[in-house]
Amino acid sequence: MEQENNDVLFENLLNKYKKQLEYGKAYYHKNKTNEEFITKNRNRSKQYYNNNIEKKREYYENNKNDIKLKNNYKYYLKLNRVELFKERHIEKFNRLVDIGYITNDD
């Protein structure tokens, strides 16, 4: 009985979320050429950036090595030389597998 109620609540929440996403997308596409909307959106984005710049900096500092590893891997992937990356950078490849960025099959 309780499981059924949880399933119903979950379905309702999921449907509300989907409707909210659809409404947000429709609202954006309807107003994306409106100058007032563009100005408000830019100001909101700037304010968010300024309020959270320390969080972004902290995230980068904590994940600096992983970000560099990912970029290095993307470089080899773009050149279609993943096997060369595996040979030259065994530790880096294993680290990327450990963090779940790639699978060992790649």
C-alpha distances in whole Angstrom, upper triangle without the diagonal:
4,5,5,6,9,10,11,12,14,15,17,19,20,21,23,24,26,27,29,30,32,33,35,36,38,39,41,42,43,45,46,50,50,52,50,47,49,50,47,45,48,49,45,45,48,47,44,46,48,45,44,47,47,43,45,48,46,44,47,48,46,45,49,49,46,47,51,50,47,50,53,50,50,54,54,51,53,56,55,56,53,54,57,55,53,57,58,55,53,52,51,49,47,46,44,43,41,40,38,41,42,41,44,44,46
4,5,5,6,9,10,11,12,14,15,16,18,20,21,22,24,26,27,29,30,31,33,35,36,37,39,41,42,43,44,48,48,50,48,45,46,48,45,43,46,46,42,42,45,44,41,43,45,42,41,44,43,40,41,44,42,40,43,45,42,42,46,46,43,44,48,47,45,48,50,48,48,51,52,49,51,54,53,54,51,52,55,52,51,55,56,53,51,49,48,47,45,43,42,40,39,37,36,38,40,39,42,43,44
4,5,5,6,9,10,10,12,14,15,16,18,20,21,22,24,26,27,29,30,31,33,35,36,37,39,40,42,43,46,47,49,47,44,45,47,44,42,44,45,41,41,44,43,39,42,44,41,39,43,42,39,40,43,41,39,42,43,40,40,44,44,41,42,45,44,42,45,47,45,45,48,49,46,48,51,49,50,47,49,52,49,48,51,53,50,48,46,45,44,42,41,39,37,36,35,33,35,36,36,38,39,40
4,5,5,6,9,10,11,12,14,15,16,18,20,21,23,24,26,27,29,30,32,33,34,36,38,39,40,42,45,45,48,46,43,44,46,43,41,44,45,41,41,44,43,40,42,45,42,41,44,44,40,41,44,43,40,43,45,42,42,45,46,43,43,47,46,43,46,49,46,46,50,50,47,49,52,50,51,48,50,53,51,49,53,54,51,50,49,47,45,44,43,41,39,38,37,35,37,38,37,40,40,42
4,5,5,6,8,10,11,12,14,15,16,18,20,21,22,24,26,27,28,30,32,33,35,36,37,39,40,44,44,46,44,41,42,44,41,39,42,42,39,39,42,41,38,40,43,40,39,42,42,38,40,43,41,39,42,44,42,41,45,46,43,43,47,46,43,46,49,47,46,50,50,48,49,52,51,52,49,51,54,51,50,54,55,52,51,49,48,46,45,43,41,40,39,37,35,37,39,38,41,42,43
4,5,5,6,9,10,10,12,14,15,16,18,20,21,22,24,26,27,29,30,31,33,35,36,37,38,42,42,44,42,39,40,42,39,37,40,40,36,36,40,38,35,37,40,37,35,39,39,35,36,39,38,35,39,41,38,37,41,42,39,39,43,42,40,43,45,43,43,46,47,44,46,49,48,49,46,48,51,48,47,50,51,48,47,45,44,42,41,39,38,36,35,33,32,34,35,35,38,39,40
4,5,5,6,9,10,10,12,14,15,16,18,20,21,22,24,26,27,28,30,32,33,34,36,37,41,41,43,42,38,40,42,39,37,39,40,36,36,40,39,35,38,40,38,36,39,39,36,37,40,38,36,39,41,38,38,41,42,39,39,43,41,39,42,44,42,41,45,46,43,44,47,46,47,44,46,49,47,46,49,50,47,46,45,43,41,40,39,37,35,35,33,31,33,34,34,37,37,38
4,5,5,6,9,10,11,12,14,15,17,18,20,21,22,24,26,27,28,30,32,33,34,36,39,39,42,40,37,39,41,38,36,39,39,36,36,39,38,35,38,40,38,37,40,40,37,38,41,40,37,40,43,40,40,43,44,41,41,45,44,41,43,46,44,43,47,48,45,46,49,48,49,47,49,52,49,48,52,53,50,49,48,46,44,43,42,40,38,38,36,34,35,36,36,40,40,40
4,5,5,6,9,10,11,12,14,15,16,18,20,21,22,24,26,27,28,30,31,33,34,38,37,40,38,35,36,38,35,33,36,36,33,33,37,35,32,35,37,35,33,37,37,34,35,38,37,35,38,40,38,37,41,42,39,39,43,42,40,42,45,43,42,46,47,44,45,48,47,49,46,48,51,48,47,51,52,49,48,46,44,43,42,40,38,37,36,34,32,34,36,36,39,40,40
4,5,5,6,9,10,10,12,14,15,16,18,20,21,23,24,26,27,29,30,31,32,36,36,38,37,33,35,37,34,32,34,35,31,31,35,34,31,33,35,33,32,35,35,32,32,36,35,32,35,37,35,34,38,39,36,36,39,39,36,38,41,39,38,42,43,40,41,45,44,45,42,45,47,44,44,48,48,45,44,43,41,40,39,37,35,34,33,31,29,30,32,32,36,36,36
4,5,5,6,9,10,11,12,14,15,16,18,20,21,22,24,26,27,28,30,31,35,35,38,36,33,34,36,34,32,35,35,32,32,36,35,32,34,37,35,33,36,37,34,34,38,37,34,37,39,37,36,39,41,37,37,41,40,37,39,42,40,39,42,43,40,41,45,43,45,43,45,48,45,45,48,49,47,46,44,42,41,40,39,36,35,35,32,30,31,33,33,36,36,37
4,5,5,6,9,10,11,12,14,15,16,18,20,21,22,24,26,27,28,30,33,33,36,34,31,33,35,32,30,33,34,30,31,34,33,30,33,36,33,32,36,37,33,34,38,37,34,37,40,38,37,40,42,39,38,42,41,39,41,44,42,40,44,45,42,43,47,46,47,45,48,50,47,47,51,52,49,48,47,44,43,42,41,38,37,37,34,33,33,35,36,39,39,39
4,5,5,6,9,10,10,12,14,15,16,18,20,21,22,24,26,27,28,32,32,34,32,29,30,32,29,27,30,31,27,28,31,30,27,30,32,30,29,32,33,30,30,34,33,31,34,36,34,34,37,38,35,35,39,38,36,38,41,39,38,41,43,40,41,44,43,45,43,45,48,45,45,48,49,46,45,44,41,40,40,38,35,35,34,32,30,31,33,34,37,37,37
4,5,5,6,9,10,11,12,14,15,17,18,20,21,23,24,26,27,30,31,33,32,28,30,32,29,27,30,31,27,27,31,30,27,29,32,30,29,32,33,29,30,33,33,30,33,35,33,32,35,37,34,33,37,36,33,35,38,36,35,39,40,37,38,41,40,42,40,42,45,42,42,46,46,44,43,42,39,38,38,36,33,33,32,30,28,28,30,31,34,35,34
4,5,5,6,9,10,11,12,14,15,16,18,20,21,22,24,25,29,29,32,31,27,29,31,29,27,30,31,28,28,31,31,28,31,34,32,31,34,35,32,32,36,35,33,35,38,36,35,38,40,37,36,39,39,36,38,41,39,37,41,42,39,39,43,42,44,42,45,47,45,44,48,49,46,46,45,42,41,41,39,36,36,36,33,31,31,33,34,37,37,37
4,5,5,6,9,10,10,12,14,15,16,18,20,21,22,24,27,27,30,28,25,27,29,26,24,27,28,25,25,29,28,26,28,31,29,28,32,33,30,30,34,34,32,34,37,36,35,38,39,36,36,39,39,36,38,41,39,38,41,43,40,40,44,43,45,43,46,48,46,46,49,50,47,47,46,43,42,42,40,37,37,37,34,32,32,34,35,39,39,38
4,5,5,6,9,10,10,12,14,15,16,18,20,21,22,26,26,28,27,23,25,27,24,22,25,26,22,23,26,25,23,25,28,26,25,28,30,27,27,31,31,28,31,34,32,31,34,36,33,32,35,35,32,34,37,36,34,37,39,36,37,40,40,42,40,43,45,42,42,46,46,43,43,42,39,38,38,36,33,33,33,30,28,28,31,32,36,36,35
4,5,5,6,9,10,11,12,14,15,17,18,20,21,24,25,28,27,23,24,27,25,22,25,27,24,24,27,27,24,27,30,28,27,30,32,29,29,32,32,30,32,35,34,32,35,37,33,32,36,36,32,34,37,35,33,37,38,35,35,39,38,41,39,42,44,41,42,45,46,43,43,42,39,38,38,36,34,33,34,31,29,28,30,31,35,35,34
4,5,5,6,9,10,10,12,14,15,16,18,20,23,23,26,25,21,23,26,23,21,25,26,23,24,27,27,25,27,30,29,28,31,33,31,30,34,34,32,34,37,36,35,38,39,36,35,38,39,35,36,40,38,36,39,41,38,38,42,41,44,42,45,47,44,45,49,49,47,47,46,43,41,42,40,37,37,37,34,32,32,34,35,39,39,38
4,5,5,6,9,10,10,12,14,15,16,18,21,21,24,22,19,21,23,20,18,22,23,20,20,24,23,21,24,27,25,25,28,30,27,27,31,31,29,31,35,34,33,35,37,35,33,36,37,34,35,38,37,35,38,40,37,37,41,41,43,41,44,46,44,44,48,48,45,46,44,41,40,41,39,36,36,36,33,31,31,33,35,38,39,37
4,5,5,6,9,10,11,12,14,15,16,20,20,23,22,18,19,22,20,17,20,22,19,19,23,23,20,23,26,25,24,26,29,26,25,29,30,27,29,33,32,31,33,35,32,30,34,34,31,32,35,34,31,35,37,34,33,37,37,39,38,41,43,40,41,45,45,42,43,42,38,37,38,36,33,33,34,31,29,28,30,32,36,35,34
4,5,5,6,8,10,11,12,14,15,19,19,22,22,18,20,22,21,18,22,23,21,21,25,25,23,25,28,28,27,30,32,29,29,32,33,31,32,36,35,34,36,38,35,33,36,36,33,34,37,36,33,36,38,35,35,38,38,41,39,43,44,42,43,47,47,44,45,44,41,40,41,39,35,36,36,33,31,30,32,34,38,37,36
4,5,5,6,9,10,10,12,14,17,17,20,19,16,18,20,18,17,20,22,19,20,24,24,22,25,28,27,27,29,32,29,29,33,34,32,33,37,36,35,37,39,37,35,38,39,35,36,39,38,36,38,41,38,37,41,41,44,42,46,47,45,46,49,49,47,47,47,43,42,43,41,38,39,39,36,34,33,35,37,41,40,39
4,5,5,6,9,10,11,12,15,15,18,17,13,15,17,15,13,17,18,16,16,20,20,19,21,24,23,23,26,28,26,25,29,30,28,30,33,33,32,34,36,34,31,35,36,32,33,36,36,33,36,38,35,35,38,39,41,40,43,45,42,43,47,47,44,45,44,41,40,41,39,36,36,37,33,32,31,33,35,39,39,37
4,5,5,6,8,10,10,14,15,18,17,14,15,18,17,14,17,19,17,17,21,22,20,22,25,25,24,27,29,27,26,30,31,29,30,34,33,32,34,36,33,31,34,35,31,31,35,34,31,34,36,33,32,36,36,39,38,41,43,40,42,45,45,43,44,43,40,39,40,38,35,36,36,33,31,30,32,34,37,37,35
4,5,5,6,9,10,13,14,17,17,14,15,18,17,15,19,21,19,19,23,24,23,25,28,28,28,30,33,31,30,33,35,32,34,37,37,36,37,39,37,34,37,38,35,35,38,37,34,37,39,36,35,39,39,42,41,45,46,44,45,49,49,46,47,47,43,42,44,42,38,39,40,37,35,33,35,37,41,40,39
4,6,5,6,8,11,11,14,14,10,12,15,14,12,16,18,16,17,21,21,20,23,25,25,26,28,31,29,28,32,34,32,33,36,37,35,37,39,37,35,38,39,36,35,39,38,35,38,40,38,37,40,41,44,43,46,47,45,47,50,50,47,48,48,44,43,45,42,39,40,41,38,36,35,37,39,43,42,41
4,5,5,6,9,10,12,12,9,10,13,12,10,13,16,14,15,18,19,18,20,23,23,24,25,29,27,26,29,31,29,30,34,34,33,34,37,34,32,35,36,33,32,36,35,32,35,37,35,34,37,38,41,40,43,45,42,44,47,47,45,46,45,41,41,42,40,37,38,39,35,34,32,34,37,41,40,38
4,6,5,8,10,13,14,11,12,15,15,13,16,18,18,17,21,22,22,23,26,27,27,28,31,30,28,32,34,32,32,36,36,35,36,38,36,33,36,37,33,33,36,36,33,35,37,35,33,37,37,40,40,43,44,42,44,47,47,45,46,46,42,42,43,41,38,39,40,37,35,33,35,37,41,40,38
4,6,8,8,12,13,10,12,15,15,14,17,19,18,19,22,23,23,25,28,28,29,30,34,32,31,34,36,35,35,39,39,38,39,42,39,37,39,40,37,37,40,40,36,38,41,38,37,40,41,44,43,47,48,46,48,51,51,49,50,50,46,45,47,45,42,43,44,40,39,37,39,41,45,44,42
4,5,5,9,9,6,8,11,11,11,13,16,15,16,19,20,21,22,25,26,26,28,31,30,29,32,35,33,34,37,38,37,38,41,39,36,38,40,37,36,40,39,36,38,41,39,37,40,42,44,44,47,48,46,48,51,51,49,50,49,46,45,47,45,41,43,44,40,39,37,39,42,45,45,43
4,6,8,9,7,7,10,11,10,12,14,15,15,17,19,19,20,23,24,25,26,29,29,27,30,32,31,31,35,36,34,35,38,36,33,35,37,34,33,36,36,33,35,38,35,34,37,38,41,41,44,45,43,45,48,47,46,47,46,43,42,44,42,39,41,42,38,37,35,37,39,43,43,40
4,6,9,8,7,11,12,12,13,16,17,17,19,21,22,23,25,27,27,28,32,31,30,33,35,34,34,37,39,37,38,40,39,35,37,39,36,35,38,39,35,37,40,38,35,39,40,43,43,47,47,45,47,50,50,48,50,49,45,45,47,45,42,44,45,41,40,38,40,42,46,45,43
4,6,5,6,9,10,11,12,14,15,16,18,20,21,23,24,26,27,28,32,31,30,33,36,34,35,38,39,38,39,42,40,37,39,41,38,37,41,41,38,39,42,40,38,42,43,46,46,50,50,48,50,53,52,50,52,51,47,47,49,47,44,46,46,43,42,40,42,45,48,48,45
4,5,5,6,9,10,11,12,14,15,16,18,20,21,22,24,26,27,30,30,29,32,34,34,34,37,39,38,38,41,40,37,39,41,38,37,40,41,38,39,42,41,39,42,44,46,46,50,50,48,50,53,52,50,52,51,47,47,49,47,44,46,47,43,43,40,43,46,49,49,46
4,5,5,6,9,10,11,12,14,15,17,18,20,21,22,24,26,29,29,28,31,34,33,34,37,38,38,38,41,40,37,39,42,39,38,42,42,39,41,44,42,40,44,46,48,48,51,52,49,51,54,53,51,53,52,48,48,50,47,44,47,47,43,43,41,43,46,50,50,47
4,5,5,6,9,10,10,12,14,15,16,18,20,21,22,24,27,27,26,29,31,30,31,34,36,35,36,39,37,34,37,39,36,35,39,39,36,38,41,39,38,41,43,45,45,48,49,46,48,52,50,48,50,49,45,45,47,44,41,43,44,40,39,37,40,43,46,47,44
4,6,5,6,9,10,10,12,14,15,16,18,20,21,22,26,26,24,27,30,29,29,32,34,33,33,36,35,32,34,36,34,33,36,37,34,35,38,37,35,38,40,42,42,46,46,44,46,49,48,46,47,46,43,43,45,42,39,41,42,38,38,35,38,41,45,45,42
4,5,5,6,9,10,11,12,14,15,16,18,20,21,24,25,24,26,29,29,29,32,34,33,33,37,36,33,35,37,35,34,37,38,35,37,40,39,37,40,42,44,44,48,48,45,47,50,49,47,49,47,44,44,46,43,41,43,43,40,39,37,40,43,46,47,44
4,6,5,6,9,10,10,12,14,15,16,18,20,23,23,23,25,28,27,28,31,32,32,33,36,35,32,35,37,35,34,38,38,36,37,41,39,38,41,43,45,44,48,48,45,47,51,49,47,48,47,43,44,45,42,40,42,42,38,38,36,39,42,46,46,44
4,5,5,6,9,10,11,12,14,15,16,18,21,21,20,23,25,25,25,28,30,29,30,33,32,29,32,34,31,30,34,35,32,34,37,36,34,38,39,41,41,44,45,42,44,47,46,43,45,44,40,40,42,39,36,38,39,35,35,33,35,39,42,43,40
4,5,5,6,9,10,10,12,14,15,16,20,20,19,21,24,23,24,27,28,28,28,32,31,28,30,32,30,29,33,34,31,32,36,35,33,36,38,40,40,43,43,41,43,46,44,42,44,42,39,39,41,38,36,38,38,35,35,32,35,39,42,43,40
4,5,5,6,9,10,11,12,14,15,19,19,19,21,23,24,24,27,29,29,29,33,32,29,31,34,32,31,35,36,33,35,38,37,36,39,41,43,42,46,46,43,45,48,46,44,46,44,40,41,43,39,37,40,40,36,36,34,37,41,44,45,42
4,6,5,6,9,10,10,12,14,17,17,17,20,22,22,23,25,27,27,28,31,30,28,30,33,31,30,34,35,32,34,37,36,35,39,40,42,41,45,45,42,43,47,45,42,44,42,39,40,41,37,35,38,37,34,34,32,35,38,42,43,40
4,5,5,6,9,10,11,12,15,15,14,17,19,19,20,23,24,24,24,28,27,24,27,29,27,26,30,31,29,30,34,33,32,35,37,38,37,41,41,38,40,43,41,39,40,39,35,36,37,34,32,34,34,31,31,29,32,35,39,40,37
4,5,5,6,9,10,10,14,15,14,16,19,19,19,22,24,24,24,28,27,24,27,30,28,27,30,32,30,31,35,34,33,36,38,39,38,42,42,39,41,44,42,39,41,39,36,37,38,35,33,36,36,32,32,30,34,37,40,41,39
4,5,5,6,9,10,13,14,14,16,18,19,20,22,24,24,25,29,28,26,28,31,29,29,32,34,32,34,37,36,35,39,40,42,41,44,44,41,43,45,44,41,42,40,37,38,39,36,34,37,36,32,33,32,35,38,41,43,41
4,6,5,6,8,11,11,11,14,16,16,17,20,21,21,22,26,25,23,26,28,27,26,30,31,29,31,34,34,33,36,38,39,38,41,41,38,40,43,41,38,40,37,34,35,36,33,31,33,33,29,30,28,32,35,38,39,37
4,6,5,6,9,10,9,11,14,14,15,17,19,19,20,23,23,20,23,26,24,24,27,28,27,28,32,31,31,34,36,37,35,39,39,35,37,40,38,36,37,35,32,33,34,31,29,32,31,27,28,27,30,33,37,38,36
4,6,5,9,10,10,12,14,15,16,18,20,21,21,25,25,23,25,28,27,26,29,31,30,31,35,34,34,37,39,39,38,42,41,38,40,42,40,38,39,37,34,35,36,33,31,34,33,30,31,29,33,36,39,41,39
4,6,8,9,10,12,13,15,16,18,19,20,21,25,25,23,26,28,27,27,31,32,31,33,36,35,35,38,40,41,39,43,42,39,40,43,41,38,40,37,34,36,36,33,31,34,33,29,30,29,33,36,39,41,39
4,5,5,7,9,10,11,13,14,16,17,18,22,21,19,22,25,24,24,27,29,27,29,33,32,32,35,37,37,36,39,39,35,37,40,38,35,36,33,30,32,32,29,28,30,29,25,27,26,29,32,35,37,35
4,5,5,6,9,10,11,12,14,15,16,20,20,18,20,23,22,22,25,27,26,28,31,31,30,34,35,36,34,38,37,33,35,38,36,33,34,32,29,31,31,28,27,30,29,25,27,25,29,32,35,37,35
4,5,5,6,8,10,10,12,14,15,18,19,18,20,23,22,23,26,27,27,28,31,32,32,35,36,36,35,38,37,33,35,37,35,32,33,31,28,30,30,27,26,29,27,24,26,25,29,32,35,37,35
4,5,5,6,9,10,10,12,14,17,17,16,19,21,21,21,24,26,25,27,30,30,30,33,35,35,33,36,35,32,33,36,34,31,32,29,26,28,28,24,24,26,25,21,23,22,26,29,32,34,32
4,5,5,6,9,10,11,12,15,15,13,16,18,18,18,21,22,22,24,27,27,27,30,31,32,30,33,33,29,30,33,31,28,29,27,24,26,26,23,22,24,23,20,22,20,24,27,30,32,30
4,5,5,6,9,10,10,14,15,13,15,18,18,18,21,23,22,24,27,27,27,30,32,32,30,33,32,29,30,33,30,27,29,26,23,25,26,22,22,25,24,21,23,21,25,28,31,33,31
4,5,5,6,9,10,13,14,13,16,18,18,19,21,23,23,25,28,28,29,31,33,32,30,33,33,29,30,32,30,27,28,25,23,25,25,21,21,24,22,19,21,21,24,27,30,32,30
4,6,5,6,8,11,11,10,13,15,15,16,19,20,20,22,25,25,26,29,30,29,27,30,30,26,27,30,28,25,26,23,20,22,22,18,18,20,19,16,18,17,21,24,26,29,27
4,5,5,5,9,9,8,10,13,13,13,16,18,18,20,22,23,23,26,27,27,25,28,27,24,25,28,26,22,24,21,18,20,21,17,17,20,19,16,18,17,20,23,26,28,26
4,6,5,9,10,10,11,14,15,15,17,19,20,22,24,25,26,28,29,29,27,29,28,25,26,28,26,22,24,21,18,21,21,18,18,21,19,17,20,19,22,25,27,30,28
4,6,8,9,10,12,13,14,16,18,19,20,22,24,25,26,28,29,28,26,28,28,24,25,27,25,22,22,19,17,19,19,15,16,18,17,14,17,17,20,23,25,28,26
4,6,5,6,9,10,11,12,14,15,16,18,20,21,22,25,26,25,23,25,24,21,21,24,22,19,20,17,14,16,16,13,12,15,14,11,14,13,16,20,21,24,22
4,6,5,6,9,10,11,12,14,15,17,19,20,21,23,25,24,22,24,23,19,21,23,21,17,19,16,13,16,17,13,13,17,16,14,16,15,18,21,22,25,23
4,5,5,6,9,10,11,12,14,15,17,18,20,22,23,21,19,21,20,16,17,19,17,14,15,13,10,13,14,10,11,14,14,12,15,13,16,19,20,23,21
4,5,5,6,9,10,10,12,14,16,16,18,20,21,20,17,20,19,15,16,19,17,14,15,12,9,11,12,8,8,11,11,9,11,10,12,15,17,20,18
4,5,5,6,9,10,11,12,15,15,16,19,20,19,17,20,20,16,17,20,18,15,17,15,11,13,15,12,10,14,14,11,13,11,13,17,19,21,18
4,5,5,6,9,10,11,13,14,15,17,19,17,16,18,17,14,16,18,16,13,15,13,10,12,14,12,11,15,15,13,15,13,15,18,19,21,19
4,5,5,6,9,10,11,12,14,16,17,15,13,15,15,11,12,15,13,10,12,10,7,8,11,8,7,11,12,11,12,10,11,15,15,18,15
4,5,5,6,9,10,10,12,14,15,14,12,15,15,12,13,16,15,12,14,13,9,10,12,10,7,11,12,11,11,8,10,13,15,16,14
4,5,5,6,9,10,10,13,14,14,13,16,15,12,14,17,15,13,16,15,11,12,15,13,11,14,16,14,15,11,13,16,18,19,16
4,5,5,7,9,10,11,13,11,10,13,12,9,11,14,12,10,13,13,9,10,13,12,11,14,16,15,16,13,13,16,17,18,15
4,5,5,6,9,10,10,9,8,11,10,7,9,12,11,10,12,12,9,8,12,11,9,11,14,13,13,10,10,13,13,14,11
4,5,5,6,9,10,10,9,13,13,10,13,15,15,13,15,16,12,12,15,14,11,14,17,15,15,11,11,14,16,16,12
4,5,5,7,9,9,9,12,11,9,13,15,13,13,16,17,13,13,17,16,14,17,19,18,18,15,14,17,18,18,14
4,5,5,6,5,6,9,8,6,10,12,11,11,13,15,12,12,15,16,14,16,19,18,18,15,13,16,16,16,12
4,5,5,6,5,9,10,9,11,14,14,13,15,17,14,12,16,16,13,15,18,18,16,13,11,14,14,14,10
4,5,8,9,12,12,12,14,17,16,16,19,20,17,16,19,20,17,18,22,21,19,16,15,17,18,17,13
4,5,8,11,10,10,14,15,15,16,18,20,18,16,20,21,18,20,23,23,22,18,17,19,19,18,14
4,6,8,9,10,12,14,15,15,17,20,17,15,19,20,17,18,22,22,20,17,15,16,16,15,11
4,5,5,7,9,10,11,12,14,17,15,13,17,18,16,17,21,21,20,17,15,16,15,14,11
4,5,5,6,9,10,10,11,14,12,10,13,15,13,13,17,18,16,14,11,12,12,11,8
4,5,5,6,9,10,10,14,13,10,13,16,14,14,18,19,18,16,13,13,12,11,9
4,5,5,6,8,10,13,12,11,14,16,15,16,19,20,20,18,15,16,14,14,12
4,5,5,6,8,10,9,8,11,13,12,13,16,17,17,15,13,14,13,14,11
4,6,6,5,9,8,6,9,11,11,11,14,16,16,14,12,12,10,11,9
4,6,6,10,10,9,11,14,14,15,17,19,19,18,16,16,13,14,13
4,6,9,9,9,12,14,14,15,18,19,20,18,17,18,16,17,15
4,6,5,6,9,10,11,12,14,16,17,15,14,15,14,16,14
4,5,5,6,9,10,11,12,14,15,15,13,14,12,14,13
4,5,5,6,9,10,10,12,14,14,14,14,13,16,15
4,5,5,6,9,10,11,12,11,11,13,12,15,14
4,5,5,6,9,10,11,10,9,10,9,11,10
4,5,5,6,9,10,10,9,9,8,12,12
4,5,5,6,9,9,9,11,11,14,14
4,5,5,6,5,6,8,9,12,11
4,6,5,6,5,6,6,10,10
4,5,8,8,9,9,13,13
4,6,8,10,11,15,14
4,5,7,9,12,12
4,7,10,12,10
4,7,8,7
4,5,6
4,6
4
